Amino acid sequence: MKKIKLLCALFLILPLVACGGGKEKINVKEKNTVKEYMNYEILYSERTTKIEPRILNGYYTYYKAKKTGNILVDLVMKIENISDKEISLNDLKAVFKIDDNEYAATKILEKSDTTLSAGGSIATKETKIVHMYAEVDLKTNLTNEIQFNLTANEKEAELIYKISDLKPQKNYQKSGYTLKDENAEITFKKIKITDTLNPSKPSSFYRYYKTSNNKTFVALEVSIKNIGKESLSSSKLLGTKIFVDGVQHNGEIIIEDEKQANLTTTSTIKAGEKRKAYLVAEIASKDKSKPIEVSVYYAGQDVYIKK
């Protein structure tokens, strides 16, 4: 009987040893690696009504809930392809477990600052931003932990998190701060509330911008200097959003022409040239005394400034 008990004990222990490793845990503070395949970082997670490009330029593709009354739980990752072959979005499998329900993740690739795609690939040695989201009912309890399972190159990894712990980190700066890279320097001036935007040196006939009734502009003045060797398109340069008491308003750029005589929504900035521009959104006049902040996106960098 003693021998039988010992054998039973061994049979009970062995499965535990075999399964003890489990799935790899995804690190939210450091870079994760799928060996010889990809590196990836978790940037943030949020609940949102739509996923849009970083820079909104004319007509663009965005993604929203298919069913009225639903919202999106978005987990945003930066993925670097370290393999010798392209990685298709279809090669990546992901599942959310939210409030005891499972959802296959929809994957969205940021092909550029102005373009999103539900398909496509990440070329070898290339790094891209990928959104993985689940569409859930608005009544879903999103305060509890969410389980996210990722399968890449047949390797499984797991992340258990709360949205409140993975909010986007806001980099707040003040007037005078300069966002820059090898192509341009973007210097923040002040945020102003105004019903009319005029160029610096208007002539007899000039183009300006005026709000509609019961509306006003939130306008962050910026100075744009082209320090690169190629001309820059203002419409593809900066992204902006204005938040009024936490409510988001999509913004646009309004820029002076090279003679400072007119305002326009698109212009070419030549190498060595410096221009004045405004990052603008129209809001209800009754809201102009509420807390206001402006986000500015340039070349992979997000910066916030408060009024």
N, C-alpha and C positions, 0 to 999 in steps of 0.2 A: 504493500500500500504506500509505503514511503516513496518508492521509485515512481509509482504512478503520479503521485502528487508533485514530484519534482519535474516530471515531463510536462505536466499540465502548466506548471509555472513557467517553464521555458517557452511553451507555445504562446502563452499570454504575453510574454516580454518581447519576443522576436518581432511581431508586427509593429510594436511601438518603436523599436529601434529602426526598423526599415523606413518608417514614415516620419521619423523625428525631424528630418530636415525641413520638410514642407516647402512652400513657395518662397522665393526670395522676397525680401521686404524692400519696397521702394523708399529710398531716402529722399526726403523733401528739402534737405539742406545742402546736399552735395550732388555731384554728377553721378549718375547710374550708368552701368555699362552692360551691354549684351556682347559678350566676347566676340571680337572680329566681325561685328555686325553694326552696332550703333551705340553712341553715347546719348543720354537724354537727361534733361533736368525738368522738374516740376516748377512751373513759374507761379501759377495761382489757380484758384477755382472760384467760381461765382455763380450765382443764379442770375439769369438775364432773360430778356424778352427777345433779343436778337444778337446775332454775331455778324459784325461788319468789318470791312477792311480798316486798316489803321488810318489811311487817308481817303476821305470821301471825295471823289472827283467825278462830277457829272453822273452818268448812269453807271451803276455798280451792282454787283451781286451780293446779296446778304442772305442769311439763313435765320428763320424764325420757327416757332412752334407750328406744326401742321394743324393742330386742333385748337380752336378758340378756348381760352381758359387754361391752357397749359403753359409751362415755362421750361426753360432749358437750364440744366445743371452742366456747366462748362468747366472742363479741366484742361488747362493750357500747358503745353509742353514744348520745349526746345529740343529738337532731335538732330543729331549729327550723324551722318552716314559715314562709318569708318570701314565699310566693306569695299570690295572691288566691283560691286554691282549696284544698280539703283534699287532703292527700297520703295515699292509701291505702297500707297495707303492701304490697299487690299491685303498686303502682307501682314499688317498689324491688326490684331484682334483685341478687343477690349469689351469688358462687361462691367456695368455698375450694379451694385445691389443697394437699393435705396428704400428704406422703410419696408423691408421684407419683400420687395419686388425686384426682379432682375430686368435690366435693360441693356440690349446690345448697343454699344456706343456708335454714334454717327461721327465720322472723321472728316475734318475740314482742314485743308492745307492753305496756309498763307503763301501763295505763289509769289506775291510781291506786296509792297505796302498798299497797293490799290486794288489787288485782286485776290479773291478767295475761290477755292475749288473743292468740290466734293470728291474729286479724283486727282490723279497725278502721282508724281513720284519725287523722291529726294535723290538727287544724283550723288554719285560717289564723291566723298570729301565735302559735300554741301551740308549746310545747316539750315533748317527751316522751323518755323513755328507751326505746330499742329494743335487744333482744338479737337477734343474728344468730348462729346456731350450726349446727355440723355434727356429726352422730353418727358416731363412728368406733370401730373395734375397739380394745379395751383394749390390744392389743399394738402399736398404731400408734406409730411413733417421733415423739414430739412435742417432741423437743429441737432438731430442725432448723427451718429457716425455713419459714414458712407464707405462701402467697400468697393474698391476699384481693382479689377484684375486685368493685367496686360499680358498678351502673348506675342513675342517677337522672336523670329527665327527658332520657333518651337520651345523657347524658354519662357517660363511663367514667372510673373512677379505680382506682388499684391501691395496695395496701399489702403490703409484704413485711416480716414481723416474726417474732420469736420470743416465745413465751408468757412466757418468763422475763424478757423486757424490757418486758412490758406488764402486769405484775401490779398489782392494786389497791394504791394507796398508802394506808398506814394512818396515821391521825392519832391518835397516842397522847397521852392526857391523864391527869391525876391527880385524886385526890379533891379536891373543892372547885371543879372546873371546871364551868362552866355553858354548856349548849347552849341557844340561844334564838332566837326570831324575834318577830314582832309579836303572837303568840298565847300563847306559853308560855315559861317558863324551867325548864329541866331541870338540876338541880344534882346532881352525882355525890357520893355519900358513899363508904363503903368496901365492898369485896367481903368477904362472910363465907361460911364453910362451916358449915352447920347442918342438923340433921335436922328442925327444927320452926320455923315462922314464926308469930309471935303478933302481934296488934294492940297498939298502945301502951297503950290503956286498956280492957282486957277487962272485961266485966261477968260476972255469974254464968253466963250462957250466951252463948257467942260462937263465931264461925267462925274457925278457924285452919287451917294446912296442915302436914301431916306426910308424910315420905317413906315409901316402902315398904321392905321388908327389903333390907338390903345396899345401900341407896341413900342419897344425901345431896344437899342443895341447894347449888348455887353461887348466891348471891344478891347482886346489886349494889343497895344501897339508894340511892334517888334521891328528891329533893324536887321535886314538880311544882307550879308556881305558874301559874295562869291569869291572864295579864296582858292578855288581849284583852277583847272586849265580848260574845262568845258563849260558851256552855257547850261543853266539850270532852268527847268520849267517850274514856275511858282505853284502851279496846280498839282504837281506831284511831289512837292517838297515837304510840306508840313501837314500834319493832322491835328485837329483840335476839337475839343468838346467842352461845353460850358455847363457847369452844375450850379443850379439855383436851389439852395436849401436841399441839396442831395438829388434833385430831379435833373436828369441829363437832357441837354439840348445839343444836337449836332451842329458843329460850326463849320465855317469856311474861311478862306483867305481872301482879303481884298487888298490889292497892292497898287501903289502909285506907278505910273509909267516912268520911262527913263527921264522925262522932262519935269516930273513932279506936277504935271498939269492936269492929269486925269486919274481916276480910280478905275480899276478893272479887276475881274476875278481870275484872270490868267495873263501871265506875261513871261517873257524870257529874260533871265538875268545873266548878262554876259560876264565872262571871267574878269575879276577885278572890280566889278560894279557893286554898288551898295544901294539898297532900296528901303524905303519905309513901307510897312504893311500893317494890316490889322487882322487879327484872328477874331472872328465875329460870329455871334448868334443873336437872333431876334427873340426877345422874351416879352411877356406881358408887363406893361408899365407898372402895374400894381405890385409886381414882385421885385422891383429894383432895390428895395431896402433889405431884402433877405440876404443871408450869407451866400456869397458867390465865389466860385473858384474856377479857374481855367486850366485845362490840361493841354499840354503841347507835346506832340510826338514828332521826333526827328531822328532819322537814321538809327532806329532801334532803341532810342532813348525816350522815356516818358518823364515829363517834369510838370509839376503843378505850381500855380501861383494863386494866392488869395487876394481878393479885393480889400 
